[in-house]
């Protein structure tokens, strides 16, 4: 991509941010959102915006056999939920670019992402979110930030769960969720970026929706290595708006073995532990393969 094309993309981002992120034309997301592909293709805009910052030849996709198995299950009308760590605002675009690299570009376009309130209210994030299939939810970390709005947020979350259940009943859904409820943060003392702890209640909710849907649903851990592309602040900040710093870097994902979904209290806790351990193990290996 030329300097002129990159400059044009940045100008478009700012224009969309001003138009849809603030003022009378601010875009409002419902509990679910379908990607806007026309008359302007916001999905393509988002992927093309980040693609030049990705060192694609040196980026990695691990667990290809597991990825192929998962996509085959979706094609057969079953549901797949990727339980992922979350490193960058650009993670949906990271997934798209790397699935394209693996021959699953069309499948990437059909994925639905569980989205927290920041990516649907931050002015610069909104244009990218407009190009994604979303289930919009208030994360556990931020639901208590405004006590007077807590009840409203909880009601919205219940409505989102209803929308998700309807989708899963229909089948053939591919969902991406970060059970930690937020992005991985850098350890300022060591400089390392450990994955944030998975929230077992979030995973329990997805398993419950899967059972209620009566549609076969499969869970796969997905390890994301995308921190360097667009690092988040070192600490969680209330409200919206933050400094963005996009860097040219290699990225990677690894799809782990399917996590067996069985019932029982002990099995419930073990399910979350197994998914998190598999995600963390593959993440650490992915970092070594990418950066040595």
N, C-alpha and C positions, 0 to 999 in steps of 0.2 A: 504494500500500500504506500502511495506517495504521501509526502508531507501535506499536499493540498487536500487529499482525500481524508487524511486523519484530522486535519483542521476542520473540514466540512462536517465530519461526524461529531466533533466536540461542539461546534456551533449548533447543530441540530439538537444535541442533548440539552444544551442550555435553553434553546428556544422552546423545546417541549417541556422542560422543567418550569420555565416561567409560565407557559400557557396552561399546562395541566397540573402543575404542582402548587399553584397559588392563584388567587384572584377569582373572578366570576366563573371561569371555565375549569376550575379545579376538578380533576377526575375523581369520582367517588366509586369505590369498589364495594360490591355487595359481599355476601358471605361466600359466594363462589364467583369466579370470573373466567370467562373464555377468552383465549388469546385473540387480540384484534389483528387480523391479517389483511384487511382491506378497509377503505381504499389505500391506506398506508400499512405496510407490513411491519408492525412493531417487534415481532419475533425476529425477523431477519435483521432489523436495525440493531437489536441487542446483541445478537451473535456476531454480526459484522463489526460492531463497535469494539468488542474485546478480542476478536480473532487476531488482529495484527500484533497484539501484545503477548500472544502465546507462541512459544517456540515449539511448534507442532511436531517437527521431525524428531525432537528429543523428548517429547511428552509420552507418557506411558498409559496403557490400559491393561490392567491385570485382571485375572479371573475371567478370561474371555469365555471359557466353557460355561461358567455360572451365568454370565451375561446372556449368552446364547440360549441357555435353558430358560432363563427368566422371560426373555422376549418371546420364546416359543409358547410359554404358558399364557402370556397376554394375548397372543395371536389366537389361541384356542378358547378365548373367552373367559379365562381365569384372571384373577387379580394378582398383582405383584406390588409389594411395598418395599422400597429401599430405605433402610434405616441407616442414615448417614451422619458422619460428623460434618460440621459446617464451618468453613474457613473464610469465605469471601462473599461480598455482595454479588459477585459475578458467578457464584456456584451454578445457577441454572444454565448460564451460558457455557461454563466449563463442561457440564454434563453434555450439553448439546454438541459442542465441538468434538469431544472425545467419543461420543456415540457415533457421530458422523465418521470419524476416523476408523471406527470398528464396523462400519456398514449398516448402522442403525439410525440414520438421519431422520427418516420418517417417523420411527418410533419415538425419537427424542421430541419431535414436534407435538406428539400426542400426550406427553407426560404431564402430570398435574403435581404442583409443588405446594406444600403446606407453607403459607406465608404469614409471618408476624406483622405487627402493625407498622413497623418502621418502613418496610418496603412498599407499603400502600399509602403512606402519609408523607414520606420525605420527598421533597420536590424533585431532586435529581434521580431518585429511585423509581418514581412513578412511571416514567416513560418505558423503562425496561420491564416493569411489572405488567404494564398494559399488553405486552407481547407474550404473556405466559398464561397457561391454564393454572388457576390458583384456587385453593381453599384458604380463606382468610380467617385468621384466628389471633386472639390475644395470648401471648405466651405467658407462662407461669411467672417469668421474671418481671414482667411489666404490668400484670393485671392489677397489682395493688398500688401502682404509682399514683393513681388518682382515686382516692376512696369514694368520692361522690359518683364516680363513673363505674365502679366495680360491678354493680348489679347489671348495668347495661352491657358491659363487656362479657359478663358471664352468659347473658341471654344470647348475645351474638355468637358466642362459642357453641352453645347448644344448637343454634340454627345451622352453624357450619357442620356440626356433627350429623345433623339430619341430612344435609346436602351430600355429605360424604357417604352416608349409608345408602342413599338413593343411587349414587354412582356405583358403589360396590355391588349392589343388587343387580345392576345392569350388566356387570362383568366386563372383562377386557380392559381393566383400568391399570395404569402404571403410575404409582404414587411415590413421591420423594418427600421424606420427612426427616428433620433433624431432632431426635429425641432430647437433645440437650436444651433445646429452646433458644439457642443463640449460637454465635460464632465462637470458635476456639480462640483463646487469647494467648499472646506471647508471655512467657515467664521473663520478666524484666531482669531478673538476676542471672539466669542462665542463657537467655536468648532462645531457648527451645520453645516449641509450640505444641504442647500436649493437647490431646483431644479432650473436650469438655465432657463431663460425666453425663451419661444418658439418664433421663428421668423415667423411672419404671412406670409411673402413672400414665405418661404419654403412650408408651408402648402398650400398656394394658388397654387403653382406650381403642387403639387400632385393632388389637386382637378381639376386643368385644364387638367392634363394628364388623369385623370379618365374620365372626360367628353369627351375628344377627343377619348378615346379608345372605347367608346360606349359599354363597358362591365360593368355590375353592380359592383360597387366598394364600399367597406365599410371601415369606419375609426373607429378605437378603440384606446383610450388612454391606454398606458401600463406603469404602474409605476414600476420603477426598484429600488431595494434597494440592491446595490452590492458594495458600496463605500469601505467598510472595506476590501474587498477581495484583491484589488489592487489599492490603492488610487492614484489619479493623483497629480501632483504638485499643490500647493495652488494658483498659478497664471499661466496664459497662457504663454507658452514660444514659441518663434519662432524657426523654424528649427525642426530637429528630434533628438531623443535620450533623454532619461530621466531616472532617478533612478527608479527601480522597487522594490516594497516591498510587497510581497504576504503574506497574513495572513490567518490562519485558522479561518473561521467565518461562521455564518448562513447568508443566502441570501433570497431574496424574489422578486416576481413579483405579480402585480395585474392587471388584464385586466378589464378596466372600461366599462360602458355602451357604446354602439355604438353612436358616435356623428353624429347627423342628418346632411346630406349634402344637403343643399338647396342653391339656387342662390340669387343674389342681393348683393349690396355693404354692407348694414348693416348686413345682414346675414353672409357675408364673415368674417367680423371682429368678429362677435359673435361666429362663428364656432371655430376660433382659441382660443378665450377666454374660451369657454366651454370645449374644449379639454384640455387646460392647467390647468384650475381649477379642472377638474375631475382627471387629472394626479396628481396634487399637493395634493388634498384632500386624494386620495387613498395612495399616497406615505407617507404622514404623519401618516396615520393609520397603514400602513405596518411597518413603523419604530417602532411605539409603540408596535405593536404585536410581533415584532422580539426582541426588546431590552428593552421594558418597558418604 
